[in-house]
Amino acid sequence: MTNRRKKLVIPIAKQFDFNLAGVIAAQSLLEQRHAAGKLIVLKNR
């Protein structure tokens, strides 16, 4: 039996800084239609 691994690909629409302004910007974009993909808030950017 062969062990085949598939890669998981997650499209990222936009990245935001981990601060109040970044969270507010991400939330506002979430409420709108945005490009396909996840909105990511990064702590160490």
C-alpha positions as CSV (number, residue, x, y, z in Angstrom):
1,M,0.0,0.0,0.0
2,T,1.4,3.4,-0.9
3,N,1.1,6.4,1.4
4,R,0.1,9.4,-0.7
5,R,-0.1,12.9,0.9
6,K,-2.1,15.7,-0.6
7,K,-1.2,19.3,0.1
8,L,-3.8,21.5,1.7
9,V,-4.0,24.9,-0.1
10,I,-5.7,27.8,1.7
11,P,-6.0,31.0,-0.3
12,I,-5.3,34.1,1.8
13,A,-7.2,37.2,0.7
14,K,-5.4,39.7,3.0
15,Q,-3.2,39.8,6.1
16,F,-3.6,42.3,8.9
17,D,-1.5,43.4,11.9
18,F,-2.4,42.1,15.3
19,N,-3.5,45.4,16.8
20,L,-6.8,47.3,17.2
21,A,-6.5,49.0,13.8
22,G,-5.8,45.6,12.1
23,V,-8.8,43.9,13.8
24,I,-11.1,46.8,12.9
25,A,-10.0,46.7,9.3
26,A,-10.4,43.0,9.0
27,Q,-13.9,43.1,10.6
28,S,-15.0,45.8,8.2
29,L,-13.7,43.8,5.2
30,L,-15.4,40.7,6.6
31,E,-18.8,42.5,6.5
32,Q,-18.3,43.3,2.8
33,R,-17.8,41.1,-0.1
34,H,-14.0,40.5,-0.4
35,A,-11.7,38.5,-2.6
36,A,-11.9,34.7,-2.2
37,G,-9.7,33.5,0.6
38,K,-9.2,33.9,4.3
39,L,-8.6,37.1,6.2
40,I,-5.6,36.6,8.5
41,V,-4.6,38.6,11.6
42,L,-0.9,38.0,12.3
43,K,0.7,38.6,15.7
44,N,4.3,38.6,14.6
45,R,4.4,40.3,11.2
